[in-house]
Amino acid sequence: MRCGVDEAGRGPLAGPVYAAAVVLGDGHGIHGLADSKKLSARRRDALAAQIREHAAAWSIASATVAEIDTLNILQATLLAMKRAVESLAIKPTEILVDGLFVPEVAITARAIVRGDSSVAEISAASILAKTARDELMLQLDEQYPLYGFAGHKGYPTAAHLAALRAHGVSAVHRRSFAPVRALLVTGGSR
């Protein structure tokens, strides 16, 4: 059985990076799988529920902001992917990963550029990773209401950058990312 793996949250300035691994299995009956970025939030949520119910196995994992700052975003992403794969209830025979890089796992793994648009298992993983990370960002918005995480999910929008300048760097910001690091140099930490 093959497993699809994808991530969510490599580009934001705040919050962990998430990865999901999905084994769909034969006859899963989930229709409309696509790259999570091409789906509405409502459609993603509906598909995520179907994936959790009908996939043969699925797992979601993350790497923390501290791990991102220590390792770098690529290595932290691969770590989250490795955690997701190793947490699966079923051991897949092959792993298909969206992008250019694969995590170090004891199973044959292959990177597929734009795999989230062409491989159903990767599309499913893309959806689970995105919906899980978005849910966390809504929780972080409640804890840190000054930053607007519910709207931009931590991405470097004009509103987020303005909030960073106005309120400083929070505990959930990635200090190794250039806009955040620049504020730390000028004393913008909370």
Backbone as CSV, one residue per row, in Angstrom:
resi,resn,N_x,N_y,N_z,CA_x,CA_y,CA_z,C_x,C_y,C_z
1,MET,0.837,-1.195,0.000,0.000,0.000,0.000,0.869,1.242,0.000
2,ARG,0.461,2.177,-0.812,1.239,3.405,-0.868,0.639,4.462,0.051
3,CYS,1.517,5.369,0.446,1.158,6.422,1.389,1.513,7.758,0.750
4,GLY,0.623,8.730,0.887,0.912,10.076,0.439,1.304,10.943,1.621
5,VAL,2.243,11.847,1.399,2.727,12.729,2.461,2.818,14.155,1.925
6,ASP,2.343,15.098,2.716,2.471,16.512,2.354,2.537,17.335,3.632
7,GLU,2.906,18.601,3.463,3.056,19.509,4.594,2.154,20.710,4.446
8,ALA,2.022,21.447,5.525,1.340,22.739,5.518,2.069,23.660,6.479
9,GLY,2.309,24.881,6.022,2.883,25.875,6.926,4.377,26.075,6.822
10,ARG,4.962,25.891,5.650,6.392,26.176,5.528,6.656,27.676,5.472
11,GLY,5.761,28.436,4.854,6.007,29.849,4.620,5.632,30.828,5.713
12,PRO,4.749,30.469,6.647,4.342,31.440,7.670,5.485,31.883,8.581
13,LEU,5.251,33.016,9.237,6.215,33.552,10.199,5.937,33.048,11.610
14,ALA,4.829,32.330,11.789,4.436,31.892,13.135,3.826,30.504,13.084
15,GLY,3.925,29.810,14.213,3.298,28.505,14.362,4.162,27.375,13.831
16,PRO,3.816,26.149,14.235,4.560,24.973,13.784,4.293,24.659,12.321
17,VAL,5.109,23.781,11.770,4.858,23.226,10.439,4.204,21.865,10.651
18,TYR,3.205,21.563,9.860,2.457,20.312,9.981,2.736,19.417,8.784
19,ALA,2.605,18.122,8.989,2.675,17.146,7.905,1.637,16.075,8.175
20,ALA,1.144,15.490,7.098,0.197,14.387,7.227,0.642,13.261,6.306
21,ALA,0.296,12.058,6.703,0.541,10.859,5.905,-0.792,10.131,5.785
22,VAL,-1.133,9.715,4.570,-2.426,9.070,4.338,-2.256,7.841,3.462
23,VAL,-2.827,6.731,3.914,-2.973,5.520,3.112,-4.463,5.420,2.805
24,LEU,-4.829,5.616,1.542,-6.248,5.598,1.199,-6.792,4.179,1.116
25,GLY,-6.047,3.280,0.503,-6.539,1.916,0.319,-7.518,1.852,-0.843
26,ASP,-7.846,0.638,-1.268,-8.760,0.440,-2.394,-10.182,0.788,-1.998
27,GLY,-10.911,1.340,-2.942,-12.324,1.618,-2.729,-12.627,2.585,-1.611
28,HIS,-11.794,3.592,-1.430,-12.002,4.542,-0.331,-13.246,5.405,-0.536
29,GLY,-13.649,5.614,-1.767,-14.876,6.347,-2.048,-14.837,7.834,-1.779
30,ILE,-13.652,8.409,-1.640,-13.535,9.852,-1.383,-13.361,10.552,-2.730
31,HIS,-14.300,11.411,-3.084,-14.263,12.086,-4.379,-13.944,13.569,-4.186
32,GLY,-13.236,14.125,-5.170,-12.937,15.549,-5.139,-11.610,15.896,-4.481
33,LEU,-10.747,14.896,-4.258,-9.445,15.186,-3.657,-8.630,16.056,-4.612
34,ALA,-7.997,17.075,-4.064,-7.180,17.999,-4.848,-6.197,18.685,-3.906
35,ASP,-5.280,19.427,-4.485,-4.353,20.228,-3.706,-5.163,21.114,-2.750
36,SER,-4.853,21.070,-1.472,-5.634,21.800,-0.465,-5.715,23.294,-0.759
37,LYS,-4.685,23.850,-1.394,-4.670,25.281,-1.678,-5.698,25.659,-2.747
38,LYS,-6.179,24.685,-3.512,-7.149,24.951,-4.584,-8.590,24.714,-4.137
39,LEU,-8.776,24.379,-2.879,-10.108,24.092,-2.341,-10.539,25.192,-1.373
40,SER,-11.833,25.415,-1.284,-12.337,26.356,-0.280,-12.161,25.747,1.108
41,ALA,-12.173,26.579,2.117,-12.042,26.080,3.497,-13.165,25.100,3.813
42,ARG,-14.364,25.396,3.382,-15.506,24.511,3.642,-15.302,23.147,2.976
43,ARG,-14.841,23.155,1.730,-14.609,21.885,1.008,-13.470,21.100,1.654
44,ARG,-12.410,21.808,2.069,-11.297,21.132,2.755,-11.788,20.448,4.023
45,ASP,-12.588,21.159,4.811,-13.094,20.595,6.061,-13.954,19.355,5.801
46,ALA,-14.798,19.411,4.782,-15.658,18.266,4.449,-14.814,17.075,3.993
47,LEU,-13.819,17.336,3.162,-12.951,16.254,2.696,-12.099,15.690,3.834
48,ALA,-11.632,16.554,4.727,-10.828,16.079,5.865,-11.634,15.090,6.706
49,ALA,-12.905,15.385,6.919,-13.758,14.469,7.685,-13.909,13.143,6.960
50,GLN,-14.066,13.175,5.646,-14.179,11.938,4.876,-12.885,11.132,4.911
51,ILE,-11.758,11.827,4.804,-10.458,11.142,4.843,-10.274,10.447,6.188
52,ARG,-10.572,11.154,7.266,-10.418,10.564,8.605,-11.319,9.339,8.775
53,GLU,-12.476,9.369,8.151,-13.431,8.264,8.292,-13.136,7.089,7.370
54,HIS,-12.707,7.363,6.126,-12.640,6.309,5.122,-11.238,5.849,4.727
55,ALA,-10.204,6.614,5.046,-8.848,6.190,4.682,-8.470,4.943,5.472
56,ALA,-7.637,4.114,4.877,-7.159,2.912,5.569,-6.322,3.295,6.788
57,ALA,-5.559,4.385,6.670,-4.757,4.894,7.798,-4.388,6.342,7.511
58,TRP,-4.275,7.132,8.565,-3.817,8.510,8.432,-3.158,8.949,9.732
59,SER,-2.278,9.932,9.589,-1.577,10.463,10.746,-1.193,11.910,10.465
60,ILE,-1.239,12.726,11.502,-0.828,14.125,11.402,0.233,14.375,12.472
61,ALA,1.302,15.063,12.078,2.380,15.379,13.024,2.854,16.801,12.744
62,SER,3.703,17.293,13.623,4.215,18.656,13.442,5.646,18.752,13.950
63,ALA,6.259,19.867,13.603,7.545,20.253,14.184,7.324,21.642,14.778
64,THR,7.824,21.857,15.954,7.573,23.078,16.715,8.322,24.278,16.141
65,VAL,7.934,25.445,16.607,8.635,26.673,16.241,10.102,26.572,16.673
66,ALA,10.363,26.027,17.860,11.751,25.874,18.326,12.536,24.944,17.405
67,GLU,11.898,23.862,16.948,12.583,22.950,16.022,12.841,23.632,14.680
68,ILE,11.895,24.429,14.212,12.087,25.176,12.964,13.282,26.115,13.111
69,ASP,13.340,26.849,14.223,14.424,27.808,14.437,15.773,27.121,14.627
70,THR,15.769,25.920,15.192,17.016,25.194,15.427,17.511,24.475,14.170
71,LEU,16.613,23.786,13.483,17.004,22.933,12.357,17.030,23.666,11.018
72,ASN,16.107,24.521,10.766,15.729,25.267,9.566,14.401,24.693,9.090
73,ILE,13.697,25.424,8.266,12.335,25.034,7.909,12.293,23.746,7.092
74,LEU,13.249,23.531,6.199,13.236,22.297,5.408,13.425,21.081,6.303
75,GLN,14.432,21.116,7.171,14.690,19.964,8.036,13.550,19.734,9.024
76,ALA,12.936,20.802,9.518,11.797,20.660,10.423,10.600,20.058,9.685
77,THR,10.414,20.448,8.428,9.335,19.878,7.619,9.555,18.385,7.423
78,LEU,10.777,18.001,7.086,11.090,16.578,6.895,10.915,15.797,8.207
79,LEU,11.227,16.435,9.327,11.020,15.805,10.631,9.533,15.572,10.883
80,ALA,8.701,16.559,10.598,7.252,16.403,10.759,6.735,15.285,9.859
81,MET,7.242,15.220,8.633,6.837,14.153,7.708,7.238,12.778,8.244
82,LYS,8.454,12.672,8.742,8.931,11.411,9.315,8.037,10.987,10.481
83,ARG,7.698,11.926,11.349,6.820,11.632,12.480,5.450,11.147,12.013
84,ALA,4.920,11.790,10.977,3.604,11.385,10.464,3.652,9.969,9.903
85,VAL,4.665,9.675,9.104,4.793,8.339,8.507,4.962,7.281,9.590
86,GLU,5.812,7.564,10.563,6.096,6.575,11.606,4.936,6.386,12.575
87,SER,3.960,7.279,12.547,2.791,7.150,13.422,1.619,6.423,12.768
88,LEU,1.756,6.080,11.517,0.667,5.384,10.823,0.378,4.030,11.461
89,ALA,-0.886,3.659,11.509,-1.287,2.352,12.047,-0.953,1.217,11.080
90,ILE,-0.820,1.542,9.806,-0.466,0.565,8.772,0.890,0.960,8.209
91,LYS,1.790,0.002,8.055,3.089,0.313,7.460,2.954,0.238,5.938
92,PRO,3.131,1.380,5.255,3.015,1.370,3.798,4.230,0.718,3.138
93,THR,4.075,0.345,1.888,5.182,-0.242,1.134,5.945,0.821,0.348
94,GLU,5.291,1.946,0.093,5.920,3.045,-0.642,5.360,4.371,-0.141
95,ILE,6.225,5.373,-0.097,5.815,6.703,0.332,6.014,7.674,-0.825
96,LEU,4.956,8.410,-1.142,5.001,9.421,-2.193,4.860,10.781,-1.518
97,VAL,5.847,11.638,-1.712,5.918,12.916,-1.009,5.807,14.068,-1.997
98,ASP,4.976,15.042,-1.670,4.872,16.227,-2.515,6.155,17.039,-2.411
99,GLY,6.682,17.470,-3.560,7.831,18.355,-3.549,9.091,17.737,-4.099
100,LEU,10.220,18.179,-3.557,11.536,17.771,-4.051,12.307,16.874,-3.089
101,PHE,11.886,16.806,-1.839,12.660,16.114,-0.812,11.805,15.069,-0.103
102,VAL,12.459,14.039,0.408,11.753,13.008,1.162,12.363,12.880,2.558
103,PRO,11.554,12.526,3.545,12.092,12.331,4.897,12.899,11.033,4.956
104,GLU,13.775,10.962,5.954,14.541,9.732,6.162,13.672,8.735,6.909
105,VAL,13.165,7.762,6.169,12.336,6.705,6.741,12.812,5.370,6.187
106,ALA,12.423,4.284,6.853,12.888,2.947,6.477,12.008,2.310,5.403
107,ILE,11.369,3.146,4.596,10.486,2.671,3.541,10.869,3.421,2.272
108,THR,10.729,2.784,1.126,11.015,3.447,-0.138,10.174,4.706,-0.255
109,ALA,10.838,5.831,-0.509,10.143,7.120,-0.607,10.555,7.810,-1.893
110,ARG,9.572,8.472,-2.501,9.810,9.153,-3.764,9.156,10.530,-3.732
111,ALA,9.902,11.552,-4.161,9.375,12.911,-4.229,8.689,13.121,-5.577
112,ILE,7.532,13.781,-5.552,6.787,14.067,-6.772,6.426,15.561,-6.771
113,VAL,7.002,16.299,-7.713,6.705,17.722,-7.815,5.233,17.886,-8.212
114,ARG,4.531,18.747,-7.500,3.094,18.967,-7.674,2.289,17.681,-7.470
115,GLY,2.774,16.817,-6.634,2.069,15.573,-6.335,0.728,15.803,-5.672
116,ASP,0.590,16.952,-4.983,-0.686,17.247,-4.330,-1.804,17.487,-5.342
117,SER,-1.443,17.695,-6.607,-2.444,17.872,-7.658,-2.655,16.614,-8.495
118,SER,-1.750,15.634,-8.361,-1.814,14.477,-9.258,-1.928,13.121,-8.567
119,VAL,-1.652,13.043,-7.285,-1.697,11.769,-6.562,-2.722,11.884,-5.436
120,ALA,-3.757,11.044,-5.473,-4.857,11.150,-4.502,-4.374,11.078,-3.058
121,GLU,-3.432,10.194,-2.766,-2.935,10.051,-1.394,-2.227,11.320,-0.919
122,ILE,-1.486,11.963,-1.825,-0.808,13.205,-1.452,-1.833,14.320,-1.286
123,SER,-2.830,14.378,-2.162,-3.904,15.377,-2.015,-4.574,15.228,-0.657
124,ALA,-4.860,13.989,-0.268,-5.499,13.735,1.028,-4.603,14.206,2.173
125,ALA,-3.304,13.935,2.067,-2.361,14.384,3.100,-2.297,15.905,3.142
126,SER,-2.322,16.538,1.982,-2.318,17.994,1.894,-3.516,18.580,2.638
127,ILE,-4.671,17.976,2.445,-5.902,18.451,3.081,-5.839,18.273,4.593
128,LEU,-5.389,17.110,5.055,-5.314,16.886,6.507,-4.306,17.821,7.164
129,ALA,-3.146,18.015,6.540,-2.130,18.888,7.125,-2.643,20.329,7.188
130,LYS,-3.250,20.797,6.122,-3.743,22.184,6.072,-4.864,22.425,7.073
131,THR,-5.833,21.514,7.149,-6.949,21.733,8.070,-6.491,21.648,9.524
132,ALA,-5.553,20.756,9.824,-5.046,20.650,11.202,-4.270,21.909,11.590
133,ARG,-3.436,22.396,10.688,-2.665,23.603,11.003,-3.575,24.819,11.125
134,ASP,-4.548,24.924,10.225,-5.486,26.051,10.309,-6.242,26.048,11.638
135,GLU,-6.625,24.872,12.104,-7.326,24.764,13.394,-6.422,25.260,14.529
136,LEU,-5.161,24.872,14.492,-4.235,25.351,15.520,-4.084,26.869,15.454
137,MET,-4.020,27.421,14.244,-3.852,28.872,14.124,-5.071,29.621,14.666
138,LEU,-6.254,29.021,14.574,-7.440,29.628,15.193,-7.295,29.637,16.714
139,GLN,-6.730,28.563,17.272,-6.483,28.513,18.715,-5.434,29.554,19.120
140,LEU,-4.380,29.676,18.309,-3.348,30.672,18.616,-3.897,32.089,18.501
141,ASP,-4.889,32.291,17.632,-5.524,33.598,17.515,-6.221,33.981,18.821
142,GLU,-6.793,32.995,19.495,-7.438,33.264,20.788,-6.397,33.599,21.855
143,GLN,-5.245,32.933,21.807,-4.192,33.182,22.788,-3.435,34.477,22.513
144,TYR,-3.307,34.825,21.243,-2.548,36.010,20.831,-3.416,36.861,19.894
145,PRO,-4.487,37.470,20.409,-5.459,38.151,19.537,-4.916,39.378,18.802
146,LEU,-3.806,39.915,19.232,-3.274,41.125,18.603,-2.692,40.880,17.208
147,TYR,-2.449,39.612,16.858,-1.726,39.317,15.618,-2.614,38.923,14.441
148,GLY,-3.872,38.590,14.668,-4.773,38.260,13.564,-4.540,36.909,12.917
149,PHE,-4.050,35.939,13.684,-3.739,34.624,13.117,-4.933,33.943,12.448
150,ALA,-6.151,34.217,12.905,-7.340,33.591,12.302,-7.477,33.989,10.841
151,GLY,-7.038,35.195,10.508,-7.168,35.671,9.136,-6.048,35.236,8.222
152,HIS,-4.804,35.419,8.642,-3.664,35.159,7.745,-2.931,33.856,8.043
153,LYS,-3.300,33.182,9.134,-2.714,31.885,9.515,-1.194,31.945,9.700
154,GLY,-0.679,33.137,9.978,0.748,33.278,10.233,1.568,33.683,9.026
155,TYR,0.955,33.728,7.855,1.690,34.118,6.651,2.069,35.596,6.719
156,PRO,3.105,35.997,5.991,3.611,37.372,6.085,2.788,38.384,5.278
157,THR,1.537,38.535,5.630,0.681,39.536,4.990,1.029,40.921,5.525
158,ALA,0.531,41.940,4.844,0.757,43.311,5.310,0.195,43.498,6.722
159,ALA,-0.981,42.929,6.987,-1.599,43.064,8.312,-0.756,42.372,9.388
160,HIS,-0.213,41.208,9.069,0.615,40.485,10.037,1.907,41.247,10.315
161,LEU,2.534,41.735,9.262,3.775,42.491,9.447,3.530,43.765,10.254
162,ALA,2.395,44.415,10.016,2.051,45.613,10.795,1.824,45.261,12.260
163,ALA,1.163,44.124,12.515,0.931,43.687,13.898,2.249,43.352,14.585
164,LEU,3.158,42.744,13.858,4.480,42.440,14.421,5.212,43.728,14.806
165,ARG,5.160,44.718,13.932,5.829,45.997,14.231,5.163,46.683,15.425
166,ALA,3.843,46.596,15.500,3.113,47.283,16.577,3.236,46.583,17.920
167,HIS,3.242,45.252,17.912,3.151,44.498,19.168,4.385,43.659,19.493
168,GLY,5.350,43.629,18.609,6.553,42.849,18.857,6.371,41.381,18.506
169,VAL,7.394,40.606,18.800,7.450,39.191,18.448,6.874,38.362,19.586
170,SER,5.922,37.492,19.267,5.305,36.636,20.297,6.098,35.337,20.453
171,ALA,5.697,34.542,21.411,6.346,33.256,21.668,6.140,32.259,20.541
172,VAL,5.153,32.477,19.675,4.885,31.517,18.603,5.438,31.965,17.257
173,HIS,6.199,33.044,17.235,6.819,33.489,15.992,8.142,32.772,15.763
174,ARG,8.451,32.545,14.500,9.689,31.865,14.094,10.815,32.890,14.050
175,ARG,11.679,32.833,15.033,12.735,33.829,15.177,13.797,33.762,14.085
176,SER,13.894,32.627,13.403,14.894,32.477,12.347,14.430,33.053,11.016
177,PHE,13.161,33.428,10.893,12.647,33.978,9.642,12.971,35.467,9.579
178,ALA,13.415,35.941,8.426,13.984,37.282,8.267,13.131,38.420,8.844
179,PRO,11.833,38.519,8.551,11.079,39.660,9.111,11.019,39.649,10.645
180,VAL,10.959,38.456,11.216,10.913,38.337,12.678,12.296,38.631,13.257
181,ARG,13.309,38.055,12.643,14.689,38.267,13.100,15.041,39.759,13.074
182,ALA,14.598,40.455,12.029,14.878,41.890,11.922,14.252,42.657,13.077
183,LEU,13.045,42.292,13.489,12.404,42.961,14.621,13.125,42.671,15.933
184,LEU,13.629,41.445,16.066,14.365,41.092,17.284,15.635,41.929,17.417
185,VAL,16.268,42.209,16.295,17.489,43.020,16.294,17.186,44.424,16.781
186,THR,15.982,44.919,16.438,15.615,46.274,16.846,14.856,46.309,18.168
187,GLY,14.750,45.132,18.819,14.143,45.089,20.144,12.643,44.901,20.166
188,GLY,12.072,44.196,19.194,10.622,44.009,19.145,10.147,42.665,19.632
189,SER,10.510,42.271,20.848,10.100,40.959,21.374,9.154,41.112,22.547
190,ARG,8.201,40.167,22.660,7.243,40.170,23.794,7.388,38.883,24.558
